[in-house]
Amino acid sequence: MPLDATGGGGNGGRPARNVLGGPLAACSYGPVTGFFRDGTCRTCAEDHGSHTVCAVMTAGFLAYSRAAGNDLSTPMPQYGFPGLKPGDRWCLCAPRWQQALEAGHAPGVVLQATEYGALAWCRLEDLRAHAVEDQS
């Protein structure tokens, strides 16, 4: 379901845009993702990790991320984090997605839900090469 997200900072209240130039679609409400935990990969100046890439988790990426020091699959109930499994969508930090790409483990990307700011870290051509069809 497309979501015309308004930014919490960095974009002057204008609707957030995706890497294709259109309105930013929701990434995931189950589990709820995003820097703002509103289901979108919108960002702001305080989002130092740039949680802007709407990634579709794979077993290979989750194993790679765990080995790289960011375990996304283990639940952390104290933070309301259910742990991710293959097929889940998550607003991934753009530098982490780029790192995974360079290591050969980049997960799929939902372009309509990937915020424009990801382009500071990732090339559009690389994101397109890993694009998956938006099923929302």
PAZAPA-4460 file (N, C-alpha, C; in steps of 0.05 Angstrom, whole numbers, plus 32768, in hexadecimal, padded with zeros to 4 digits):
% residues 136
    n_x    n_y    n_z   ca_x   ca_y   ca_z    c_x    c_y    c_z   seq   type   mol
   8011   7FE9   8000   8000   8000   8000   8012   8019   8000     1      M     A
   8010   802A   7FEC   8020   8041   7FEC   801A   8054   8003     2      P     A
   802E   8060   800D   802B   8072   8023   8039   808C   801B     3      L     A
   802B   80A2   801C   8037   80BC   8015   8042   80C7   8030     4      D     A
   8059   80BD   8037   8065   80C3   8051   806F   80E0   8052     5      A     A
   806A   80ED   8068   8076   8107   806C   808F   8104   807D     6      T     A
   80A4   8111   8077   80BD   810E   8085   80BC   811C   80A0     7      G     A
   80CA   8111   80B3   80CC   811D   80CE   80E2   8131   80D0     8      G     A
   80F2   8134   80BC   8108   8146   80BB   8115   8145   80A0     9      G     A
   8128   8154   809B   8138   8152   8083   812A   8159   8069    10      G     A
   8110   8158   8068   8103   815E   804E   80EE   8174   8051    11      N     A
   80EF   8183   8066   80DE   819A   8069   80C0   8194   8069    12      G     A
   80B8   817B   8071   809C   8174   8073   8090   816B   8058    13      G     A
   80A0   816C   8043   8096   8162   8029   8094   8144   802A    14      R     A
   8083   8139   8019   8080   811C   8019   809B   810E   8012    15      P     A
   80A1   80F9   8020   80BA   80EA   801B   80B8   80DD   7FFF    16      A     A
   80CE   80DB   7FF1   80CF   80D1   7FD6   80E0   80B7   7FD6    17      R     A
   80D9   80A6   7FC3   80E9   808E   7FC0   80FF   8092   7FAC    18      N     A
   8110   807E   7FA8   8127   8080   7F96   811F   8084   7F79    19      V     A
   8106   807E   7F72   80FC   8082   7F57   80EF   809D   7F53    20      L     A
   80EE   80AD   7F69   80E2   80C8   7F67   80C5   80C9   7F6F    21      G     A
   80B8   80B3   7F74   809C   80B3   7F7B   8098   80B4   7F99    22      G     A
   807E   80B3   7FA2   8078   80B3   7FBE   8084   809A   7FCC    23      P     A
   808D   809D   7FE4   8099   8087   7FF3   8083   8074   7FFC    24      L     A
   8085   805B   7FF4   8072   8046   7FFC   807A   803B   8017    25      A     A
   8068   802F   8025   806E   8021   803F   8080   800A   8039    26      A     A
   8092   8004   804C   80A3   7FED   8049   8097   7FD5   8058    27      C     A
   8091   7FD9   8072   8086   7FC3   8082   8078   7FCD   809B    28      S     A
   8060   7FC1   809F   8052   7FC6   80B9   8053   7FAD   80CA    29      Y     A
   805E   7F97   80C0   8060   7F7E   80CF   8078   7F6E   80C6    30      G     A
   808F   7F72   80D3   8093   7F83   80EA   8094   7FA1   80E2    31      P     A
   808D   7FB2   80F5   808E   7FCE   80F0   80AB   7FD7   80EE    32      V     A
   80B2   7FE5   80D9   80CD   7FEC   80D4   80D1   800A   80D1    33      T     A
   80E9   8013   80CC   80F0   802F   80C7   80FC   803C   80DF    34      G     A
   810B   8051   80DA   8118   8061   80EF   8102   806B   8102    35      F     A
   80EB   8073   80F7   80D5   807E   8107   80C2   8068   8111    36      F     A
   80C7   804F   8109   80B5   8038   810F   8099   803F   8107    37      R     A
   8097   8049   80EE   807C   804F   80E2   8077   803F   80C9    38      D     A
   8088   802B   80C3   8084   801A   80AC   8091   8024   8093    39      G     A
   809D   803C   8094   80AA   8047   807C   80C8   804B   8081    40      T     A
   80D7   804D   806B   80F4   8051   806C   80FB   806F   8069    41      C     A
   80E9   8080   8073   80F0   809D   8072   8106   80A3   8086    42      R     A
   8113   80B9   8082   812B   80BF   8093   812A   80DC   809C    43      T     A
   813E   80E3   80AB   8142   80FE   80B5   815F   8101   80BD    44      C     A
   8167   8119   80C4   8182   811E   80CC   818C   810D   80E3    45      A     A
   817A   8106   80F5   8181   80F6   810D   8186   80D8   8106    46      E     A
   817E   80D0   80EE   8181   80B4   80E6   819D   80B0   80DA    47      D     A
   81B0   80AE   80EC   81CC   80AC   80E4   81D2   8092   80D4    48      H     A
   81C2   807E   80D8   81C6   8065   80C9   81B9   8065   80AD    49      G     A
   81A9   8078   80A7   819B   807A   808E   818B   8061   8088    50      S     A
   8176   805C   8099   8165   8045   8096   8151   8049   807F    51      H     A
   815C   8048   8066   814D   8051   804F   8148   803C   803A    52      T     A
   8154   8025   803C   8151   8010   8028   813C   7FFC   8031    53      V     A
   8126   7FF9   8023   8111   7FE5   802A   811B   7FCB   801E    54      C     A
   8126   7FBA   802F   8132   7FA1   8027   8120   7F8A   802E    55      A     A
   8121   7F75   801D   8112   7F5C   8022   8127   7F48   802C    56      V     A
   8124   7F40   8045   8137   7F2F   8052   813A   7F14   8044    57      M     A
   8153   7F0A   8043   8159   7EEF   803A   8169   7EE1   804F    58      T     A
   8169   7EC7   804F   8179   7EB8   8063   8197   7EC0   8060    59      A     A
   81A0   7EC2   8047   81BC   7EC9   8042   81C3   7EE5   804D    60      G     A
   81B2   7EF8   8049   81B7   7F13   8054   81B7   7F13   8072    61      F     A
   81A3   7F05   807E   81A1   7F05   809B   81BA   7EF8   80A8    62      L     A
   81C4   7EE3   809B   81DC   7ED6   80A5   81F4   7EE9   80A2    63      A     A
   81F6   7EF6   808B   820C   7F09   8086   820A   7F20   809B    64      Y     A
   81F3   7F2B   809F   81F0   7F41   80B2   81F8   7F39   80CE    65      S     A
   81EF   7F21   80D6   81F7   7F16   80F1   8215   7F14   80F3    66      R     A
   8222   7F09   80DF   823F   7F06   80DF   824D   7F21   80DF    67      A     A
   8240   7F35   80D3   824C   7F50   80D3   8246   7F60   80EC    68      A     A
   8239   7F54   8100   8234   7F61   8119   8219   7F6E   811D    69      G     A
   8206   7F69   810A   81EB   7F74   810D   81D7   7F5E   810A    70      N     A
   81D1   7F51   8121   81BF   7F3A   8121   81A2   7F44   811F    71      D     A
   8196   7F41   8108   817B   7F49   8103   8166   7F33   8107    72      L     A
   8170   7F1A   810B   815D   7F04   810C   8155   7EFC   8128    73      S     A
   8165   7F04   813C   815E   7EFC   8158   814A   7F10   8164    74      T     A
   8134   7F06   816E   8120   7F18   817B   812C   7F26   8193    75      P     A
   8124   7F3F   8196   812C   7F4F   81AE   8112   7F5B   81B9    76      M     A
   8103   7F4B   81C8   80E9   7F55   81D2   80EA   7F6E   81E3    77      P     A
   8100   7F72   81F1   8103   7F8A   8201   8102   7FA4   81F0    78      Q     A
   8108   7FA1   81D6   8106   7FB8   81C4   80EF   7FB6   81B0    79      Y     A
   80DE   7FA2   81B5   80C7   7F9E   81A3   80D0   7F94   8187    80      G     A
   80E7   7F88   8186   80F1   7F7E   816C   80ED   7F60   816A    81      F     A
   80DD   7F57   8157   80D6   7F3A   8155   80EC   7F29   8148    82      P     A
   8101   7F35   813D   8114   7F26   812E   810A   7F22   8111    83      G     A
   811B   7F24   80FE   8113   7F22   80E2   8118   7F06   80D7    84      L     A
   8108   7EFF   80C3   810B   7EE5   80B5   810A   7EEA   8097    85      K     A
   8113   7ED7   8088   8112   7EDB   806B   80F6   7EE3   8061    86      P     A
   80F5   7EF6   804F   80DB   7F00   8045   80D2   7F19   8053    87      G     A
   80DB   7F1E   806C   80D3   7F37   8079   80E0   7F4F   806B    88      D     A
   80D2   7F65   806C   80DD   7F7E   8062   80E7   7F8E   807A    89      R     A
   80FD   7F9D   8075   8109   7FAD   808A   8117   7FC5   807E    90      W     A
   8115   7FDC   808C   8123   7FF4   8083   8140   7FF1   808C    91      C     A
   8150   7FE8   8079   816C   7FE3   807E   817D   7FFC   807B    92      L     A
   8192   7FFF   808B   81A4   8015   8087   81B1   8013   806C    93      C     A
   81B1   8029   805D   81BC   8029   8042   81D9   8021   8041    94      A     A
   81EA   802A   8054   8206   8021   8054   8209   8003   8058    95      P     A
   81F7   7FF7   8068   81F8   7FDA   806D   81EF   7FCC   8053    96      R     A
   81DB   7FD6   8045   81D3   7FC9   802C   81EA   7FCA   8018    97      W     A
   81F8   7FE1   8017   820E   7FE4   8005   8225   7FD1   800C    98      Q     A
   822A   7FCE   8026   823E   7FBC   8030   8237   7F9F   8028    99      Q     A
   821E   7F97   802B   8214   7F7D   8024   8217   7F78   8006   100      A     A
   8211   7F8D   7FF6   8214   7F8B   7FD9   8231   7F84   7FD2   101      L     A
   8243   7F93   7FDD   825F   7F8F   7FD7   8269   7F74   7FE0   102      E     A
   825C   7F68   7FF4   8264   7F4D   7FFE   8254   7F37   7FF0   103      A     A
   8242   7F3F   7FDE   8233   7F2B   7FCF   821A   7F20   7FDD   104      G     A
   8210   7F2F   7FF1   81F9   7F26   8001   81E2   7F39   8002   105      H     A
   81E0   7F4B   7FEF   81CB   7F60   7FF0   81AF   7F53   7FEE   106      A     A
   819D   7F5B   8000   8182   7F52   7FFD   8173   7F61   7FE8   107      P     A
   815B   7F57   7FE1   814A   7F65   7FCE   8141   7F80   7FD8   108      G     A
   8138   7F91   7FC6   8131   7FAD   7FCD   8116   7FB3   7FC1   109      V     A
   8104   7FC0   7FD1   80EB   7FCA   7FC7   80F0   7FE7   7FC0   110      V     A
   80F3   7FEE   7FA7   80FA   8009   7F9E   80E6   801E   7FA6   111      L     A
   80CC   8017   7FA4   80B7   802B   7FAB   80B7   8032   7FC8   112      Q     A
   80C3   8021   7FD9   80C4   8026   7FF6   80E0   802D   8000   113      A     A
   80F3   8030   7FED   810E   8038   7FF4   8111   8056   7FF1   114      T     A
   8118   8064   8007   8118   8081   8008   8130   808C   7FF8   115      E     A
   812B   80A3   7FEC   813E   80B0   7FDA   815A   80B3   7FE6   116      Y     A
   815B   80B7   8000   8175   80BB   800E   8188   80A3   800B   117      G     A
   817D   808C   8005   818F   8075   8001   81A3   8079   7FEB   118      A     A
   819D   808B   7FD9   81AF   8090   7FC2   81C9   809E   7FCA   119      L     A
   81CA   80A7   7FE3   81E3   80B2   7FED   81F8   809C   7FF2   120      A     A
   81EE   8083   7FF5   81FF   806C   7FFB   81FF   8057   7FE5   121      W     A
   81E9   8055   7FD6   81E4   8040   7FC3   81DF   804B   7FA7   122      C     A
   81E8   803D   7F93   81E2   8046   7F78   81C7   803B   7F70   123      R     A
   81B7   804C   7F62   819C   8043   7F59   819E   802A   7F48   124      L     A
   81B3   8028   7F37   81B6   8010   7F26   81B8   7FF7   7F37   125      E     A
   81C7   7FF8   7F4D   81CA   7FE1   7F5F   81B0   7FDA   7F6D   126      D     A
   81A2   7FEF   7F76   8188   7FEA   7F83   8174   7FDE   7F6F   127      L     A
   8174   7FE8   7F56   8162   7FDD   7F41   8169   7FC0   7F3C   128      R     A
   8183   7FB9   7F3B   818C   7F9E   7F36   8182   7F8A   7F4B   129      A     A
   817B   7F94   7F63   8171   7F83   7F79   8154   7F88   7F7F   130      H     A
   8146   7F96   7F6D   812A   7F9D   7F71   8119   7F84   7F71   131      A     A
   8105   7F84   7F83   80F1   7F6F   7F84   80D6   7F7D   7F80   132      V     A
   80C3   7F6F   7F75   80A9   7F7B   7F70   809C   7F82   7F8B   133      E     A
   8090   7F9A   7F8C   8082   7FA2   7FA4   8068   7F93   7FA6   134      D     A
   8064   7F84   7FBB   804D   7F73   7FBF   8038   7F80   7FD1   135      Q     A
   803C   7F99   7FD9   8029   7FA5   7FEC   8011   7FB0   7FDE   136      S     A
***
